[in-house]
Amino acid sequence: MEQIKKALEEFMAGIEKDPRICLSHIGVFSVLLHMREEYGGIEPFPIHRDSIMKSAKISSTATYFKIINQLHEYGYIHYLPTFNRMSQSRVKLSAGPKNNAN
């Protein structure tokens, strides 16, 4: 539980002054945080696009990929995509944003 609290505090501190972040980013990050705990806090953990989209209330795959790639670009997550349909992409939650756009 302490891991969740720390990750959430770091994320909230980062987004507070980051105008690039919208509700979709927050929703996807929240789902990823929950998924990490389902995998026992082990990182990187496998992600399932369909379940993330459903939980984060995102209906477009284009939006999903835009948000997940922006979270990676902004430094909130480390996204390890796979282009093989037989294996899953993986994610590691980061310590905080990089190049915070103020």
N, CA, C and O atoms as CSV, one atom per row, in Angstrom:
chain,resi,resn,atom,element,x,y,z
A,1,MET,N,N,0.819,-1.193,0.000
A,1,MET,CA,C,0.000,0.000,0.000
A,1,MET,C,C,0.865,1.260,0.000
A,1,MET,O,O,0.479,2.287,-0.557
A,2,GLU,N,N,2.022,1.173,0.621
A,2,GLU,CA,C,2.918,2.314,0.680
A,2,GLU,C,C,3.428,2.675,-0.716
A,2,GLU,O,O,3.637,3.850,-1.015
A,3,GLN,N,N,3.628,1.663,-1.575
A,3,GLN,CA,C,4.073,1.909,-2.947
A,3,GLN,C,C,3.039,2.712,-3.720
A,3,GLN,O,O,3.391,3.620,-4.472
A,4,ILE,N,N,1.768,2.385,-3.538
A,4,ILE,CA,C,0.690,3.101,-4.229
A,4,ILE,C,C,0.674,4.556,-3.787
A,4,ILE,O,O,0.595,5.468,-4.611
A,5,LYS,N,N,0.751,4.758,-2.495
A,5,LYS,CA,C,0.710,6.112,-1.941
A,5,LYS,C,C,1.864,6.953,-2.480
A,5,LYS,O,O,1.667,8.105,-2.867
A,6,LYS,N,N,3.063,6.382,-2.504
A,6,LYS,CA,C,4.239,7.116,-2.980
A,6,LYS,C,C,4.103,7.445,-4.464
A,6,LYS,O,O,4.362,8.578,-4.868
A,7,ALA,N,N,3.702,6.472,-5.277
A,7,ALA,CA,C,3.551,6.703,-6.718
A,7,ALA,C,C,2.479,7.746,-7.000
A,7,ALA,O,O,2.651,8.599,-7.871
A,8,LEU,N,N,1.385,7.678,-6.272
A,8,LEU,CA,C,0.305,8.640,-6.465
A,8,LEU,C,C,0.727,10.043,-6.037
A,8,LEU,O,O,0.409,11.021,-6.714
A,9,GLU,N,N,1.438,10.146,-4.924
A,9,GLU,CA,C,1.930,11.447,-4.466
A,9,GLU,C,C,2.891,12.062,-5.481
A,9,GLU,O,O,2.821,13.260,-5.751
A,10,GLU,N,N,3.787,11.253,-6.044
A,10,GLU,CA,C,4.732,11.744,-7.045
A,10,GLU,C,C,4.006,12.202,-8.306
A,10,GLU,O,O,4.333,13.240,-8.882
A,11,PHE,N,N,3.025,11.419,-8.725
A,11,PHE,CA,C,2.257,11.775,-9.907
A,11,PHE,C,C,1.479,13.067,-9.680
A,11,PHE,O,O,1.493,13.958,-10.530
A,12,MET,N,N,0.810,13.173,-8.553
A,12,MET,CA,C,0.013,14.365,-8.254
A,12,MET,C,C,0.897,15.609,-8.141
A,12,MET,O,O,0.510,16.687,-8.593
A,13,ALA,N,N,2.068,15.465,-7.548
A,13,ALA,CA,C,2.996,16.600,-7.445
A,13,ALA,C,C,3.457,17.036,-8.832
A,13,ALA,O,O,3.618,18.229,-9.091
A,14,GLY,N,N,3.666,16.075,-9.717
A,14,GLY,CA,C,4.114,16.393,-11.066
A,14,GLY,C,C,3.042,17.049,-11.907
A,14,GLY,O,O,3.324,18.001,-12.635
A,15,ILE,N,N,1.807,16.555,-11.822
A,15,ILE,CA,C,0.755,17.089,-12.690
A,15,ILE,C,C,0.200,18.422,-12.214
A,15,ILE,O,O,-0.431,19.151,-12.979
A,16,GLU,N,N,0.438,18.735,-10.955
A,16,GLU,CA,C,-0.091,19.976,-10.388
A,16,GLU,C,C,0.309,21.200,-11.215
A,16,GLU,O,O,-0.485,22.122,-11.396
A,17,LYS,N,N,1.536,21.197,-11.708
A,17,LYS,CA,C,2.047,22.346,-12.462
A,17,LYS,C,C,2.290,22.008,-13.932
A,17,LYS,O,O,2.997,22.735,-14.630
A,18,ASP,N,N,1.713,20.924,-14.394
A,18,ASP,CA,C,1.934,20.474,-15.769
A,18,ASP,C,C,0.664,20.686,-16.598
A,18,ASP,O,O,-0.274,19.896,-16.495
A,19,PRO,N,N,0.623,21.733,-17.412
A,19,PRO,CA,C,-0.576,22.038,-18.186
A,19,PRO,C,C,-0.866,21.036,-19.309
A,19,PRO,O,O,-1.944,21.070,-19.903
A,20,ARG,N,N,0.082,20.152,-19.602
A,20,ARG,CA,C,-0.114,19.169,-20.672
A,20,ARG,C,C,-1.062,18.049,-20.258
A,20,ARG,O,O,-1.606,17.355,-21.117
A,21,ILE,N,N,-1.267,17.865,-18.971
A,21,ILE,CA,C,-2.025,16.732,-18.454
A,21,ILE,C,C,-3.522,17.031,-18.447
A,21,ILE,O,O,-3.964,18.085,-17.989
A,22,CYS,N,N,-4.295,16.062,-18.975
A,22,CYS,CA,C,-5.758,16.181,-18.976
A,22,CYS,C,C,-6.356,14.989,-18.226
A,22,CYS,O,O,-5.628,14.130,-17.727
A,23,LEU,N,N,-7.674,14.946,-18.152
A,23,LEU,CA,C,-8.347,13.872,-17.422
A,23,LEU,C,C,-8.026,12.486,-17.976
A,23,LEU,O,O,-7.945,11.520,-17.218
A,24,SER,N,N,-7.846,12.382,-19.275
A,24,SER,CA,C,-7.511,11.077,-19.861
A,24,SER,C,C,-6.164,10.568,-19.361
A,24,SER,O,O,-6.011,9.374,-19.100
A,25,HIS,N,N,-5.184,11.463,-19.225
A,25,HIS,CA,C,-3.878,11.065,-18.677
A,25,HIS,C,C,-4.041,10.549,-17.251
A,25,HIS,O,O,-3.476,9.520,-16.879
A,26,ILE,N,N,-4.817,11.276,-16.467
A,26,ILE,CA,C,-5.030,10.896,-15.065
A,26,ILE,C,C,-5.736,9.550,-14.995
A,26,ILE,O,O,-5.377,8.704,-14.175
A,27,GLY,N,N,-6.738,9.343,-15.847
A,27,GLY,CA,C,-7.460,8.075,-15.867
A,27,GLY,C,C,-6.569,6.901,-16.225
A,27,GLY,O,O,-6.608,5.863,-15.564
A,28,VAL,N,N,-5.767,7.059,-17.268
A,28,VAL,CA,C,-4.879,5.968,-17.696
A,28,VAL,C,C,-3.827,5.697,-16.626
A,28,VAL,O,O,-3.545,4.539,-16.319
A,29,PHE,N,N,-3.244,6.749,-16.056
A,29,PHE,CA,C,-2.239,6.541,-15.013
A,29,PHE,C,C,-2.847,5.812,-13.812
A,29,PHE,O,O,-2.209,4.931,-13.236
A,30,SER,N,N,-4.064,6.172,-13.437
A,30,SER,CA,C,-4.735,5.520,-12.307
A,30,SER,C,C,-4.943,4.031,-12.574
A,30,SER,O,O,-4.742,3.200,-11.689
A,31,VAL,N,N,-5.342,3.707,-13.785
A,31,VAL,CA,C,-5.531,2.299,-14.153
A,31,VAL,C,C,-4.192,1.567,-14.121
A,31,VAL,O,O,-4.113,0.437,-13.639
A,32,LEU,N,N,-3.140,2.206,-14.631
A,32,LEU,CA,C,-1.809,1.585,-14.615
A,32,LEU,C,C,-1.326,1.357,-13.186
A,32,LEU,O,O,-0.712,0.332,-12.889
A,33,LEU,N,N,-1.600,2.299,-12.318
A,33,LEU,CA,C,-1.223,2.161,-10.908
A,33,LEU,C,C,-1.918,0.952,-10.289
A,33,LEU,O,O,-1.308,0.179,-9.550
A,34,HIS,N,N,-3.195,0.804,-10.602
A,34,HIS,CA,C,-3.959,-0.340,-10.093
A,34,HIS,C,C,-3.416,-1.650,-10.677
A,34,HIS,O,O,-3.281,-2.640,-9.959
A,35,MET,N,N,-3.108,-1.655,-11.972
A,35,MET,CA,C,-2.582,-2.866,-12.612
A,35,MET,C,C,-1.241,-3.271,-12.000
A,35,MET,O,O,-0.973,-4.457,-11.806
A,36,ARG,N,N,-0.401,-2.278,-11.699
A,36,ARG,CA,C,0.892,-2.597,-11.080
A,36,ARG,C,C,0.683,-3.339,-9.769
A,36,ARG,O,O,1.395,-4.301,-9.478
A,37,GLU,N,N,-0.275,-2.904,-8.989
A,37,GLU,CA,C,-0.547,-3.570,-7.718
A,37,GLU,C,C,-1.100,-4.979,-7.925
A,37,GLU,O,O,-0.823,-5.879,-7.132
A,38,GLU,N,N,-1.879,-5.171,-8.989
A,38,GLU,CA,C,-2.378,-6.513,-9.303
A,38,GLU,C,C,-1.234,-7.471,-9.613
A,38,GLU,O,O,-1.352,-8.676,-9.391
A,39,TYR,N,N,-0.127,-6.939,-10.125
A,39,TYR,CA,C,1.054,-7.753,-10.419
A,39,TYR,C,C,2.055,-7.737,-9.269
A,39,TYR,O,O,3.227,-8.066,-9.457
A,40,GLY,N,N,1.600,-7.360,-8.095
A,40,GLY,CA,C,2.444,-7.412,-6.904
A,40,GLY,C,C,3.485,-6.318,-6.830
A,40,GLY,O,O,4.464,-6.456,-6.096
A,41,GLY,N,N,3.308,-5.239,-7.564
A,41,GLY,CA,C,4.257,-4.137,-7.521
A,41,GLY,C,C,5.503,-4.367,-8.349
A,41,GLY,O,O,6.418,-3.543,-8.341
A,42,ILE,N,N,5.547,-5.481,-9.066
A,42,ILE,CA,C,6.716,-5.805,-9.889
A,42,ILE,C,C,6.675,-4.980,-11.166
A,42,ILE,O,O,5.640,-4.888,-11.827
A,43,GLU,N,N,7.816,-4.380,-11.507
A,43,GLU,CA,C,7.910,-3.575,-12.720
A,43,GLU,C,C,9.068,-4.031,-13.582
A,43,GLU,O,O,10.069,-4.501,-13.040
A,44,PRO,N,N,8.984,-3.920,-14.868
A,44,PRO,CA,C,7.817,-3.527,-15.634
A,44,PRO,C,C,6.761,-4.626,-15.619
A,44,PRO,O,O,7.084,-5.808,-15.500
A,45,PHE,N,N,5.516,-4.232,-15.739
A,45,PHE,CA,C,4.410,-5.179,-15.718
A,45,PHE,C,C,3.692,-5.154,-17.065
A,45,PHE,O,O,3.690,-4.132,-17.751
A,46,PRO,N,N,3.074,-6.291,-17.448
A,46,PRO,CA,C,2.367,-6.337,-18.731
A,46,PRO,C,C,1.068,-5.543,-18.660
A,46,PRO,O,O,0.409,-5.488,-17.621
A,47,ILE,N,N,0.718,-4.936,-19.779
A,47,ILE,CA,C,-0.527,-4.169,-19.832
A,47,ILE,C,C,-1.442,-4.738,-20.909
A,47,ILE,O,O,-0.990,-5.342,-21.881
A,48,HIS,N,N,-2.721,-4.530,-20.712
A,48,HIS,CA,C,-3.749,-5.008,-21.628
A,48,HIS,C,C,-4.536,-3.798,-22.118
A,48,HIS,O,O,-5.303,-3.195,-21.367
A,49,ARG,N,N,-4.337,-3.455,-23.383
A,49,ARG,CA,C,-4.966,-2.260,-23.937
A,49,ARG,C,C,-6.475,-2.223,-23.712
A,49,ARG,O,O,-7.015,-1.203,-23.285
A,50,ASP,N,N,-7.147,-3.319,-23.994
A,50,ASP,CA,C,-8.605,-3.336,-23.866
A,50,ASP,C,C,-9.073,-3.043,-22.449
A,50,ASP,O,O,-10.027,-2.289,-22.259
A,51,SER,N,N,-8.420,-3.622,-21.460
A,51,SER,CA,C,-8.850,-3.392,-20.081
A,51,SER,C,C,-8.522,-1.975,-19.616
A,51,SER,O,O,-9.276,-1.386,-18.841
A,52,ILE,N,N,-7.412,-1.430,-20.080
A,52,ILE,CA,C,-7.060,-0.049,-19.730
A,52,ILE,C,C,-8.075,0.905,-20.345
A,52,ILE,O,O,-8.556,1.822,-19.680
A,53,MET,N,N,-8.395,0.690,-21.605
A,53,MET,CA,C,-9.356,1.557,-22.282
A,53,MET,C,C,-10.723,1.499,-21.596
A,53,MET,O,O,-11.365,2.529,-21.392
A,54,LYS,N,N,-11.153,0.314,-21.248
A,54,LYS,CA,C,-12.455,0.162,-20.595
A,54,LYS,C,C,-12.476,0.863,-19.235
A,54,LYS,O,O,-13.415,1.598,-18.931
A,55,SER,N,N,-11.455,0.642,-18.427
A,55,SER,CA,C,-11.410,1.231,-17.085
A,55,SER,C,C,-11.222,2.745,-17.112
A,55,SER,O,O,-11.770,3.456,-16.270
A,56,ALA,N,N,-10.447,3.236,-18.079
A,56,ALA,CA,C,-10.181,4.676,-18.179
A,56,ALA,C,C,-11.253,5.404,-18.990
A,56,ALA,O,O,-11.178,6.618,-19.179
A,57,LYS,N,N,-12.248,4.656,-19.466
A,57,LYS,CA,C,-13.362,5.231,-20.240
A,57,LYS,C,C,-12.878,5.894,-21.537
A,57,LYS,O,O,-13.313,6.985,-21.903
A,58,ILE,N,N,-11.969,5.198,-22.210
A,58,ILE,CA,C,-11.464,5.661,-23.500
A,58,ILE,C,C,-12.013,4.714,-24.564
A,58,ILE,O,O,-11.846,3.498,-24.461
A,59,SER,N,N,-12.661,5.263,-25.575
A,59,SER,CA,C,-13.301,4.411,-26.580
A,59,SER,C,C,-12.504,4.298,-27.885
A,59,SER,O,O,-12.796,3.433,-28.712
A,60,SER,N,N,-11.521,5.148,-28.073
A,60,SER,CA,C,-10.749,5.158,-29.311
A,60,SER,C,C,-9.333,4.639,-29.079
A,60,SER,O,O,-8.644,5.077,-28.157
A,61,THR,N,N,-8.906,3.698,-29.926
A,61,THR,CA,C,-7.530,3.205,-29.796
A,61,THR,C,C,-6.527,4.315,-30.119
A,61,THR,O,O,-5.436,4.352,-29.551
A,62,ALA,N,N,-6.897,5.215,-31.026
A,62,ALA,CA,C,-6.008,6.342,-31.347
A,62,ALA,C,C,-5.775,7.209,-30.111
A,62,ALA,O,O,-4.651,7.632,-29.843
A,63,THR,N,N,-6.843,7.470,-29.365
A,63,THR,CA,C,-6.722,8.260,-28.128
A,63,THR,C,C,-5.881,7.512,-27.107
A,63,THR,O,O,-5.020,8.103,-26.455
A,64,TYR,N,N,-6.124,6.214,-26.964
A,64,TYR,CA,C,-5.349,5.396,-26.020
A,64,TYR,C,C,-3.854,5.515,-26.320
A,64,TYR,O,O,-3.059,5.813,-25.429
A,65,PHE,N,N,-3.478,5.281,-27.580
A,65,PHE,CA,C,-2.064,5.326,-27.928
A,65,PHE,C,C,-1.488,6.730,-27.773
A,65,PHE,O,O,-0.333,6.886,-27.379
A,66,LYS,N,N,-2.281,7.746,-28.079
A,66,LYS,CA,C,-1.832,9.120,-27.885
A,66,LYS,C,C,-1.523,9.372,-26.412
A,66,LYS,O,O,-0.466,9.908,-26.081
A,67,ILE,N,N,-2.439,8.988,-25.532
A,67,ILE,CA,C,-2.288,9.230,-24.091
A,67,ILE,C,C,-1.125,8.430,-23.522
A,67,ILE,O,O,-0.308,8.979,-22.783
A,68,ILE,N,N,-1.034,7.154,-23.848
A,68,ILE,CA,C,0.034,6.308,-23.284
A,68,ILE,C,C,1.399,6.795,-23.771
A,68,ILE,O,O,2.364,6.793,-23.007
A,69,ASN,N,N,1.487,7.211,-25.032
A,69,ASN,CA,C,2.754,7.725,-25.552
A,69,ASN,C,C,3.107,9.079,-24.949
A,69,ASN,O,O,4.282,9.360,-24.711
A,70,GLN,N,N,2.102,9.925,-24.698
A,70,GLN,CA,C,2.374,11.199,-24.044
A,70,GLN,C,C,2.834,10.995,-22.610
A,70,GLN,O,O,3.757,11.675,-22.162
A,71,LEU,N,N,2.220,10.080,-21.886
A,71,LEU,CA,C,2.668,9.796,-20.518
A,71,LEU,C,C,4.131,9.345,-20.525
A,71,LEU,O,O,4.905,9.704,-19.638
A,72,HIS,N,N,4.494,8.564,-21.525
A,72,HIS,CA,C,5.893,8.123,-21.669
A,72,HIS,C,C,6.788,9.324,-22.016
A,72,HIS,O,O,7.826,9.535,-21.390
A,73,GLU,N,N,6.377,10.095,-23.007
A,73,GLU,CA,C,7.152,11.259,-23.444
A,73,GLU,C,C,7.349,12.269,-22.319
A,73,GLU,O,O,8.426,12.850,-22.186
A,74,TYR,N,N,6.311,12.480,-21.509
A,74,TYR,CA,C,6.379,13.450,-20.421
A,74,TYR,C,C,7.137,12.918,-19.204
A,74,TYR,O,O,7.449,13.681,-18.290
A,75,GLY,N,N,7.433,11.624,-19.182
A,75,GLY,CA,C,8.230,11.051,-18.106
A,75,GLY,C,C,7.458,10.458,-16.944
A,75,GLY,O,O,8.052,10.126,-15.918
A,76,TYR,N,N,6.147,10.318,-17.079
A,76,TYR,CA,C,5.341,9.747,-15.989
A,76,TYR,C,C,5.379,8.221,-15.978
A,76,TYR,O,O,5.190,7.597,-14.934
A,77,ILE,N,N,5.624,7.622,-17.152
A,77,ILE,CA,C,5.754,6.169,-17.257
A,77,ILE,C,C,6.897,5.860,-18.212
A,77,ILE,O,O,7.341,6.723,-18.970
A,78,HIS,N,N,7.364,4.624,-18.165
A,78,HIS,CA,C,8.318,4.124,-19.151
A,78,HIS,C,C,7.571,3.024,-19.896
A,78,HIS,O,O,7.340,1.943,-19.353
A,79,TYR,N,N,7.198,3.302,-21.127
A,79,TYR,CA,C,6.376,2.407,-21.946
A,79,TYR,C,C,7.275,1.577,-22.847
A,79,TYR,O,O,8.085,2.114,-23.602
A,80,LEU,N,N,7.125,0.268,-22.761
A,80,LEU,CA,C,7.917,-0.657,-23.563
A,80,LEU,C,C,6.966,-1.389,-24.510
A,80,LEU,O,O,6.495,-2.483,-24.197
A,81,PRO,N,N,6.682,-0.785,-25.674
A,81,PRO,CA,C,5.717,-1.400,-26.589
A,81,PRO,C,C,6.285,-2.631,-27.266
A,81,PRO,O,O,7.497,-2.777,-27.424
A,82,THR,N,N,5.387,-3.505,-27.657
A,82,THR,CA,C,5.772,-4.650,-28.463
A,82,THR,C,C,4.921,-4.612,-29.719
A,82,THR,O,O,3.758,-4.211,-29.680
A,83,PHE,N,N,5.486,-5.018,-30.794
A,83,PHE,CA,C,4.740,-5.003,-32.050
A,83,PHE,C,C,4.390,-6.429,-32.462
A,83,PHE,O,O,3.967,-6.681,-33.591
A,84,ASN,N,N,4.572,-7.342,-31.536
A,84,ASN,CA,C,4.244,-8.743,-31.742
A,84,ASN,C,C,2.920,-9.031,-31.046
A,84,ASN,O,O,2.819,-8.888,-29.828
A,85,ARG,N,N,1.921,-9.427,-31.794
A,85,ARG,CA,C,0.592,-9.686,-31.220
A,85,ARG,C,C,0.606,-10.818,-30.188
A,85,ARG,O,O,-0.330,-10.955,-29.401
A,86,MET,N,N,1.664,-11.621,-30.195
A,86,MET,CA,C,1.737,-12.757,-29.273
A,86,MET,C,C,2.354,-12.377,-27.928
A,86,MET,O,O,2.352,-13.189,-27.003
A,87,SER,N,N,2.873,-11.175,-27.804
A,87,SER,CA,C,3.431,-10.739,-26.528
A,87,SER,C,C,2.816,-9.407,-26.130
A,87,SER,O,O,2.265,-8.690,-26.964
A,88,GLN,N,N,2.917,-9.088,-24.853
A,88,GLN,CA,C,2.281,-7.889,-24.324
A,88,GLN,C,C,3.288,-6.764,-24.133
A,88,GLN,O,O,4.458,-6.988,-23.823
A,89,SER,N,N,2.794,-5.556,-24.328
A,89,SER,CA,C,3.607,-4.386,-24.002
A,89,SER,C,C,3.753,-4.336,-22.489
A,89,SER,O,O,2.967,-4.938,-21.758
A,90,ARG,N,N,4.766,-3.611,-22.028
A,90,ARG,CA,C,5.028,-3.518,-20.596
A,90,ARG,C,C,5.191,-2.052,-20.211
A,90,ARG,O,O,5.521,-1.207,-21.043
A,91,VAL,N,N,4.954,-1.770,-18.932
A,91,VAL,CA,C,5.057,-0.405,-18.418
A,91,VAL,C,C,5.752,-0.408,-17.074
A,91,VAL,O,O,5.595,-1.325,-16.268
A,92,LYS,N,N,6.522,0.639,-16.855
A,92,LYS,CA,C,7.123,0.902,-15.552
A,92,LYS,C,C,6.728,2.325,-15.181
A,92,LYS,O,O,6.868,3.239,-15.994
A,93,LEU,N,N,6.238,2.522,-13.964
A,93,LEU,CA,C,5.876,3.856,-13.514
A,93,LEU,C,C,7.148,4.607,-13.154
A,93,LEU,O,O,8.041,4.048,-12.518
A,94,SER,N,N,7.236,5.864,-13.555
A,94,SER,CA,C,8.427,6.672,-13.327
A,94,SER,C,C,8.314,7.477,-12.047
A,94,SER,O,O,7.239,7.593,-11.459
A,95,ALA,N,N,9.428,8.025,-11.631
A,95,ALA,CA,C,9.477,8.818,-10.399
A,95,ALA,C,C,8.780,10.159,-10.568
A,95,ALA,O,O,8.316,10.733,-9.583
A,96,GLY,N,N,8.697,10.662,-11.764
A,96,GLY,CA,C,8.043,11.955,-11.965
A,96,GLY,C,C,8.284,12.479,-13.348
A,96,GLY,O,O,8.990,11.851,-14.136
A,97,PRO,N,N,7.710,13.623,-13.664
A,97,PRO,CA,C,7.804,14.160,-15.021
A,97,PRO,C,C,9.193,14.677,-15.350
A,97,PRO,O,O,9.965,15.056,-14.469
A,98,LYS,N,N,9.487,14.681,-16.639
A,98,LYS,CA,C,10.717,15.308,-17.120
A,98,LYS,C,C,10.312,16.470,-18.011
A,98,LYS,O,O,9.285,16.410,-18.687
A,99,ASN,N,N,11.095,17.502,-18.016
A,99,ASN,CA,C,10.813,18.686,-18.821
A,99,ASN,C,C,9.396,19.206,-18.624
A,99,ASN,O,O,8.637,19.375,-19.578
A,100,ASN,N,N,9.070,19.448,-17.397
A,100,ASN,CA,C,7.740,19.950,-17.055
A,100,ASN,C,C,7.474,21.245,-17.795
A,100,ASN,O,O,8.188,22.231,-17.613
A,101,ALA,N,N,6.443,21.243,-18.633
A,101,ALA,CA,C,6.113,22.434,-19.426
A,101,ALA,C,C,5.308,23.411,-18.582
A,101,ALA,O,O,4.097,23.247,-18.439
A,102,ASN,N,N,5.948,24.407,-18.030
A,102,ASN,CA,C,5.260,25.383,-17.191
A,102,ASN,C,C,4.762,26.541,-18.019
A,102,ASN,O,O,4.154,27.467,-17.482
